[in-house]
Amino acid sequence: MSKITDMTKTHNWSGQKLVSIDHMLFEAPRTKHFMTGSEVLKEAVKRATVDASVSYPITPQSEAAHLIGELWAEGYVGVYFRGENEFGVMSEVAGCSMAGARTITTTSGPGTLRAMENFAQWSGTRAPMQLVLMARGINSPLTIQPDNLEVQYLLETGCMIWYAENVQELFDMSLAAFTVAEQPDVHVPIITAVDGFFVSHTREAVELPEDDIALHPYDPYAAPLPPIDSEMPPGRFLRDPFVMKSNYISYATHASWQWEIRSAVERSKRYARHLLKGLVHVTGNEDAEIAFVTCGTASNQAKEGQRELEKLGIKSKVIKLRTIRPFPEEELEEALKGVKHVFVPEFNVVGWLANEVKAKLYGKVDVNIHAGPRVAGGMSLPAEAIIQEVMEVVNPGKGA
Amino acid sequence: MANQGPAYYSPYPAATYEGVITPPEGKALLLEDVVDEETAMREVARVMLTSENATIFPGPQVLYGWNEEAKKKATLIKEMADVLNAKMIPMYDYRPKYPKIDAEVEINPNHPNLTIWHNNIKAAIFIGVHCHYANVALKIVRAETDCYTIAICGLSGHEDAMATLRDQHSHELEKFIKIAKEVKAELGK
């Protein structure tokens, strides 16, 4: 087992050559593999010089957590252990990150909600850890089926949220995520979301760089906060929090602190634009009057719908949002020029993405926003359902 | 009060919500404008030399000798204060100060306005303050005072300051001191 002291300027403790994120994502030669989302996450962590990972099993992320544990046994991850439950895991992850470790964990569904308080605490302490969320249902009666309602609960935690459509995006995003989250002027936690089962358990073709290279380690001394020692100044704010005191000025600090965290999420845009090659990806007809605004695997289904509509002589396009926090308003507005109808297909009952789109576009563009189609509880979203929704709007009363 | 900066009056303004972001590498920020580093240095020197009670707020990263660069920077900051005719009030650490802050001898990121009010400071340089605390302090200062704030930052800069210089290490501080001397001579100070 290698030790952290084995790190050199050119190689990490497992002997991998240290490279820039640009080299990893854009320059290093790649070969084709056939992997599930869980397996591909292991490959990403293997190339990320990760110091610490904490896990707790819950479907469908258990396999990914297990595979990261294998990486520890193989000498690629510095510290790995199982927490007592998801709340414990997210607290322990915070401790690792605040101590200056590049840290990753995974969770799903009810585990996300059990851990919820921690996500706001993560962002409040400006710790740049990564959570890979493999979304699943959270409702009673108990379900383990695909559903992404839990993302709605995470929207206002102060964490960045990116959304991958497939295993390739999961690999690239989870590497880029560390880099963006650790930028000194960003430095907030990041949630990389995928739809559980559809991505975590589906085997797809994926292009990977060789595993003898890895990202440079995290530098906690470039953090906007000193690496935390909760007893000693200057990092003693956790033990002596300003909000606990009745000082008349504490409201100013707390309000500014919250604005600052959200400002940090906004500052991440320029880094994400570069590493993700844009905050939105647009496919289909440029001059379409019908657009689908999507994230995750709903994008894939919408693209299928777009191709079928094309056969019917109806032009449409798919605007896939790759970041939800920060929300890419400018890019979305640009992509919607000339569009008359927007449809928001989703895998949840409430339509949180449609709500987001409506809120962000209110008063800015002259389009009709249709909050659907959406399915929940593990149902699939076939192209037929998308086509039917469109035809009922553009061809009322006659259906598809 | 609070009439400077891109967000104008707001209880707790945030420049990013006005579309202002930190400057790219090699550039600086004056209010909403991205400018050359030297242009910003000249304006910073002018403001400091012509404002009432101009003050430098050095933070823990230059107050404590935890590496050679910190020691070198600290020496240069003292020279900078002499050139700019500026006072120095340190930000020793980031804990809230209770029962009350001693505004004559220190500034704190949780209530920086108290120090600025008490000393009637109209221009200030923040240097060596960890970025998150600098950003919090700069937001409060902009909301609660009419002080012109300047961030001299070793990392990416601070859009909530009225002037931002980024990637500032000892070499850049030496350059700034040279420019400040020229501006001082031009102003006849």
Chai-1 contact restraints between the chains, C-beta under 6 A:
chainA,res_idxA,chainB,res_idxB,connection_type,confidence,min_distance_angstrom,max_distance_angstrom,comment,restraint_id
A,R126,B,H132,contact,1.0,0.0,6.0,A-B,restraint_1
A,P184,B,C131,contact,1.0,0.0,6.0,A-B,restraint_2
A,P184,B,L155,contact,1.0,0.0,6.0,A-B,restraint_3
A,P184,B,S156,contact,1.0,0.0,6.0,A-B,restraint_4
A,D185,B,T22,contact,1.0,0.0,6.0,A-B,restraint_5
A,D185,B,S156,contact,1.0,0.0,6.0,A-B,restraint_6
A,P224,B,H130,contact,1.0,0.0,6.0,A-B,restraint_7
A,P224,B,C131,contact,1.0,0.0,6.0,A-B,restraint_8
A,P224,B,H132,contact,1.0,0.0,6.0,A-B,restraint_9
A,L225,B,H130,contact,1.0,0.0,6.0,A-B,restraint_10
A,L225,B,H132,contact,1.0,0.0,6.0,A-B,restraint_11
A,P226,B,H130,contact,1.0,0.0,6.0,A-B,restraint_12
A,P233,B,D93,contact,1.0,0.0,6.0,A-B,restraint_13
A,P233,B,R95,contact,1.0,0.0,6.0,A-B,restraint_14
A,P234,B,P60,contact,1.0,0.0,6.0,A-B,restraint_15
A,P234,B,D93,contact,1.0,0.0,6.0,A-B,restraint_16
A,P234,B,Y94,contact,1.0,0.0,6.0,A-B,restraint_17
A,R236,B,R95,contact,1.0,0.0,6.0,A-B,restraint_18
A,F237,B,Y94,contact,1.0,0.0,6.0,A-B,restraint_19
A,D240,B,R95,contact,1.0,0.0,6.0,A-B,restraint_20
A,F242,B,P96,contact,1.0,0.0,6.0,A-B,restraint_21
A,F242,B,N110,contact,1.0,0.0,6.0,A-B,restraint_22
A,I249,B,H111,contact,1.0,0.0,6.0,A-B,restraint_23
A,A252,B,I140,contact,1.0,0.0,6.0,A-B,restraint_24
A,T253,B,N110,contact,1.0,0.0,6.0,A-B,restraint_25
A,A255,B,Y12,contact,1.0,0.0,6.0,A-B,restraint_26
A,S256,B,Y12,contact,1.0,0.0,6.0,A-B,restraint_27
A,S256,B,V136,contact,1.0,0.0,6.0,A-B,restraint_28
A,S256,B,K139,contact,1.0,0.0,6.0,A-B,restraint_29
A,S256,B,I140,contact,1.0,0.0,6.0,A-B,restraint_30
A,W257,B,V136,contact,1.0,0.0,6.0,A-B,restraint_31
A,W259,B,Y12,contact,1.0,0.0,6.0,A-B,restraint_32
A,W259,B,A14,contact,1.0,0.0,6.0,A-B,restraint_33
A,E260,B,N135,contact,1.0,0.0,6.0,A-B,restraint_34
A,E260,B,V136,contact,1.0,0.0,6.0,A-B,restraint_35
A,S263,B,A14,contact,1.0,0.0,6.0,A-B,restraint_36
A,S263,B,T16,contact,1.0,0.0,6.0,A-B,restraint_37
A,E266,B,T16,contact,1.0,0.0,6.0,A-B,restraint_38
A,R267,B,I21,contact,1.0,0.0,6.0,A-B,restraint_39
